[in-house]
Amino acid sequence: MALSDLDLNRRILVVYVGGTIGMRQSADGLSPQRDLPTALAVKLAPWGGQLPLFSIESLDEPIDSAEAEPADWLRIARHIAERCNRYDGFVILHGTDTMAYTASALGFMLRGIDQPVIVTGAQVPLETPGSDALDNVVSALTFAACPALSGVGLAFDRVLYRGCRTTKVSSSDFAGFDSPNHPPLARLDDSLSIDAEAVKQPDTGGLAFELPDQFGATVLSLRVVPGMQPALLDALLDLGPQGLILECYGSGTVPGLGGRMLGFLERAMNRGVVVVALSQALHGGVRLGTYAAGSALVKAGVIDGRDLTFEAAFTKLHHLLAQGLPSAAVRGAFTRNLTGECRE
């Protein structure tokens, strides 16, 4: 698609929620600034008619993304939902540390949304020389002006990914994010190239928004490692989780620990804990039927998380548990591809 085919009459709301992009040096190090909308508007002024119509605002209390909580996902989703009738798209400026979590959570809460919601940020603050911030914002606005794009995406280093497929892969490189098991939706170079197959989304049956009243579940993770101490299993159950992500080796194997692992999983199931298996490998995901050890997990009631990212599995569990469903219903809903987060 030529850049001349973009709809520059679209009205895009840019919302700063916090993060490195808007930080400024203080006596204690980098901290969020409150006047980012003004500073960003000045930086964008030379782009003039090359971008869609936009306005910039900030949440009342910008946060360091390391302090982000599930309640913040809901606050951002509500901010968008309350304004979706007044804008043709949204750009969310967010810190990189938990950006993939927020993008994934928004994908579940706003599934079916007709407008593009592009989450972006920066590895270097906007006002620091050599920053990637302005380029990322310009790219996000350009993607938001494309009529062929909708739903929640994450834009970084001129690449647009499906939000619920992303993970942070570098703490310093400008190409800080990737979508390991799904191709990018679009790329911006001299022109805008879109992957027509990648942008396809599951049918939501007309559902537009699914915002819970609050997030209150406890979702924990257990990463298996060589020499794992069995006492850790009991300690984890004592925390009373409603959801658990089991980070397995390879395609879905775990140490038996002399029968303690399966016993732990059986106790978890009896308590109604929803247990999902993921792979520690970045590419490929789990296939629990590949090895006998994986088949044992299936028999124990563990859900095959397929090629979900950790961020998508974590936010999907939170999203489903927040709806007050019984664990059996959560398990059933988790196996469905809700918003393009996993392979069919």
Buried (B, 14 or more C-beta within 10 A) or exposed (E): EEBEEBEBEBBBBBBBBBBBBBBBEEEEEBBBBEEBBEBBEEBBEEBEEBBBBBEBEBBEEBBBBEEBEBEBBBBBBEBBBEBBEEBBBBBBBBBBBBBBBBBBBBBBBBBBBEBBBBBBBBBBBBBBEEBBBBBBBBBBBBBBBBEBBBBBBBBBBBBBBBBBBBBBBBEEEBEBBBBBBBEBBBBBEEEBEBBEEBBEBBEBEEEEBBBBEEBEBEBBBBEBEEEBEBEBBEEBBEEEBBBBBBBBBBBBBBBEBEEBBBBBBEEBBEEEBBBBBBBEBEEEBBBBEEBEBBEBBBEBBBBBBBBBBBBBBBBBBBBBBBEEBEBEEBBEBBEEEBBBBBEE
